């Protein structure tokens, strides 16, 4: 499968999942979600992964004055909680339907900008070096291409200010890898591969947690 075919398949698969049951595919804990339950689950993610890590994330800045980027926003589950915390949130997703549903859910949030991207890069976003923090949760685990994931990481480096943090997950469990075109169980990274990717993309991989596991967390700080 060519890269172009992979990208089209990712968009097509995620549009179909969004039309079927967007909230379930964003968070498979349950089939049916009320508004309150769905966005509360996003708040829990922020409580567990952001609020416990504010020293690394904010580095002395006031959160309300920070411009942050979310990769793979889906139907806005985490985006809303980020918007309650930070001054400006830009969020991207490969699925037009996910972006549409997120836009409906977050219509009251003037500090959120939602963008459908091409699944490969962040060329739809200008402003090199103007973002203070980037975050992605349960997204790269679904991408079936190391090339695509590394290109995303390189693009985040372009957008982040020097010293800023990109905190994200990749798939760390090789036993979960399936076919090359699978947009649910994506490619896995070893610790060595993650470190190599950081260096090629202009990041310092200062902390890592969960190597060899499904949720392999990476703290990449943009080099000066």
KEVEX-862212 format. One line per field, with one value per residue (C-alpha): chain; residue number from 0; x, y, z; residue in one letter. Coordinates in steps of 0.25 Angstrom, whole numbers, padded with zeros to 4 digits. Layout:
N
mido: c(A;...)
bado: c(NUM;...)
x: c(X;...)
y: c(Y;...)
z: c(Z;...)
tortor: c(a;...)
//
This chain:
224
mido: c(A;A;A;A;A;A;A;A;A;A;A;A;A;A;A;A;A;A;A;A;A;A;A;A;A;A;A;A;A;A;A;A;A;A;A;A;A;A;A;A;A;A;A;A;A;A;A;A;A;A;A;A;A;A;A;A;A;A;A;A;A;A;A;A;A;A;A;A;A;A;A;A;A;A;A;A;A;A;A;A;A;A;A;A;A;A;A;A;A;A;A;A;A;A;A;A;A;A;A;A;A;A;A;A;A;A;A;A;A;A;A;A;A;A;A;A;A;A;A;A;A;A;A;A;A;A;A;A;A;A;A;A;A;A;A;A;A;A;A;A;A;A;A;A;A;A;A;A;A;A;A;A;A;A;A;A;A;A;A;A;A;A;A;A;A;A;A;A;A;A;A;A;A;A;A;A;A;A;A;A;A;A;A;A;A;A;A;A;A;A;A;A;A;A;A;A;A;A;A;A;A;A;A;A;A;A;A;A;A;A;A;A;A;A;A;A;A;A;A;A;A;A;A;A)
bado: c(0;1;2;3;4;5;6;7;8;9;10;11;12;13;14;15;16;17;18;19;20;21;22;23;24;25;26;27;28;29;30;31;32;33;34;35;36;37;38;39;40;41;42;43;44;45;46;47;48;49;50;51;52;53;54;55;56;57;58;59;60;61;62;63;64;65;66;67;68;69;70;71;72;73;74;75;76;77;78;79;80;81;82;83;84;85;86;87;88;89;90;91;92;93;94;95;96;97;98;99;100;101;102;103;104;105;106;107;108;109;110;111;112;113;114;115;116;117;118;119;120;121;122;123;124;125;126;127;128;129;130;131;132;133;134;135;136;137;138;139;140;141;142;143;144;145;146;147;148;149;150;151;152;153;154;155;156;157;158;159;160;161;162;163;164;165;166;167;168;169;170;171;172;173;174;175;176;177;178;179;180;181;182;183;184;185;186;187;188;189;190;191;192;193;194;195;196;197;198;199;200;201;202;203;204;205;206;207;208;209;210;211;212;213;214;215;216;217;218;219;220;221;222;223)
x: c(0000;0006;0006;-0005;-0014;-0011;-0015;-0028;-0031;-0028;-0038;-0048;-0048;-0049;-0060;-0067;-0065;-0069;-0082;-0085;-0082;-0071;-0071;-0069;-0058;-0051;-0052;-0056;-0059;-0074;-0083;-0092;-0088;-0096;-0090;-0086;-0080;-0072;-0066;-0063;-0055;-0047;-0045;-0040;-0029;-0025;-0025;-0016;-0007;-0007;-0010;0000;0011;0009;0024;0029;0017;0016;0031;0026;0016;0002;-0007;-0017;-0006;-0002;-0005;-0006;-0007;-0015;-0012;-0024;-0035;-0047;-0060;-0054;-0053;-0040;-0041;-0051;-0043;-0031;-0039;-0044;-0029;-0021;-0023;-0023;-0025;-0023;-0027;-0026;-0032;-0031;-0046;-0055;-0067;-0060;-0056;-0071;-0076;-0065;-0069;-0083;-0080;-0070;-0077;-0077;-0062;-0057;-0042;-0043;-0039;-0042;-0035;-0036;-0022;-0017;-0013;0002;0006;0002;0003;-0011;-0004;0005;0012;0025;0031;0018;0012;0015;0011;0006;-0001;-0007;-0014;-0018;-0015;-0002;-0005;-0015;-0006;0000;0012;0025;0027;0014;0017;0031;0026;0016;0027;0035;0024;0021;0035;0034;0022;0027;0035;0049;0049;0034;0029;0022;0015;0009;0008;0012;0009;0020;0015;0020;0010;-0002;0003;-0005;-0006;0001;-0012;-0019;-0023;-0027;-0015;-0003;0012;0020;0032;0044;0050;0062;0054;0046;0060;0065;0052;0054;0068;0064;0052;0060;0055;0062;0054;0056;0046;0039;0030;0023;0033;0028;0014;0002;0002;0017;0018;0028;0033;0040;0045;0049;0064;0068)
y: c(0000;0014;0025;0032;0020;0019;0034;0032;0019;0026;0038;0028;0019;0030;0037;0024;0021;0035;0033;0020;0024;0035;0035;0020;0020;0032;0025;0010;0009;0008;0008;0020;0033;0044;0058;0059;0045;0047;0061;0057;0045;0056;0064;0052;0051;0065;0063;0050;0055;0070;0075;0065;0071;0086;0089;0082;0087;0102;0104;0116;0122;0125;0114;0125;0131;0119;0114;0099;0089;0075;0064;0055;0063;0053;0058;0068;0059;0065;0078;0084;0081;0087;0099;0101;0101;0108;0121;0116;0102;0098;0084;0075;0062;0054;0052;0063;0056;0056;0071;0074;0067;0074;0087;0085;0081;0092;0104;0112;0112;0124;0120;0107;0106;0092;0088;0076;0072;0062;0051;0053;0067;0080;0089;0095;0102;0114;0121;0114;0114;0120;0108;0106;0092;0080;0068;0055;0044;0030;0035;0030;0016;0016;0020;0009;0016;0020;0030;0037;0038;0043;0054;0058;0059;0067;0076;0078;0082;0093;0099;0098;0109;0105;0098;0094;0081;0071;0060;0048;0033;0023;0008;0001;-0013;-0020;-0032;-0023;-0020;-0026;-0023;-0011;-0004;-0006;0008;0003;-0005;0004;0002;0000;0007;0002;0011;0012;0016;0026;0033;0032;0039;0050;0053;0054;0063;0073;0068;0064;0051;0055;0045;0032;0023;0010;0004;-0009;-0006;-0001;0013;0017;0032;0041;0055;0062;0075;0084;0087;0102)
z: c(0000;-0004;0006;-0002;-0001;0014;0016;0009;0016;0030;0026;0020;0032;0043;0035;0035;0050;0053;0046;0053;0067;0068;0083;0085;0075;0082;0095;0095;0110;0106;0094;0098;0105;0110;0108;0122;0123;0110;0113;0128;0122;0115;0127;0134;0123;0126;0141;0140;0129;0129;0143;0149;0139;0139;0142;0130;0122;0126;0130;0138;0128;0131;0125;0121;0112;0106;0091;0091;0080;0080;0070;0067;0074;0070;0074;0084;0097;0102;0094;0103;0116;0109;0105;0120;0124;0113;0106;0092;0087;0072;0069;0057;0052;0039;0039;0034;0041;0055;0053;0049;0062;0070;0065;0069;0083;0085;0078;0091;0092;0085;0089;0080;0066;0059;0046;0037;0033;0022;0032;0029;0033;0039;0027;0030;0042;0040;0051;0053;0067;0073;0081;0095;0097;0088;0093;0087;0094;0088;0074;0069;0073;0061;0050;0042;0037;0044;0033;0036;0051;0049;0040;0050;0061;0051;0048;0063;0065;0054;0061;0076;0082;0087;0100;0099;0101;0092;0101;0094;0093;0082;0082;0089;0089;0076;0079;0075;0061;0050;0035;0029;0026;0039;0044;0058;0063;0057;0057;0070;0074;0083;0093;0083;0071;0079;0084;0069;0064;0075;0070;0055;0058;0067;0081;0094;0098;0113;0119;0114;0121;0117;0107;0102;0106;0098;0104;0102;0107;0102;0107;0095;0098;0086;0085;0086)
tortor: c(x;x;x;x;x;x;x;x;x;x;x;x;x;x;x;x;x;x;x;x;x;x;x;x;x;x;x;x;x;x;x;x;x;x;x;x;x;x;x;x;x;x;x;x;x;x;x;x;x;x;x;x;x;x;x;x;x;x;x;x;x;x;x;x;x;x;x;x;x;x;x;x;x;x;x;x;x;x;x;x;x;x;x;x;x;x;x;x;x;x;x;x;x;x;x;x;x;x;x;x;x;x;x;x;x;x;x;x;x;x;x;x;x;x;x;x;x;x;x;x;x;x;x;x;x;x;x;x;x;x;x;x;x;x;x;x;x;x;x;x;x;x;x;x;x;x;x;x;x;x;x;x;x;x;x;x;x;x;x;x;x;x;x;x;x;x;x;x;x;x;x;x;x;x;x;x;x;x;x;x;x;x;x;x;x;x;x;x;x;x;x;x;x;x;x;x;x;x;x;x;x;x;x;x;x;x;x;x;x;x;x;x;x;x;x;x;x;x;x;x;x;x;x;x)
//
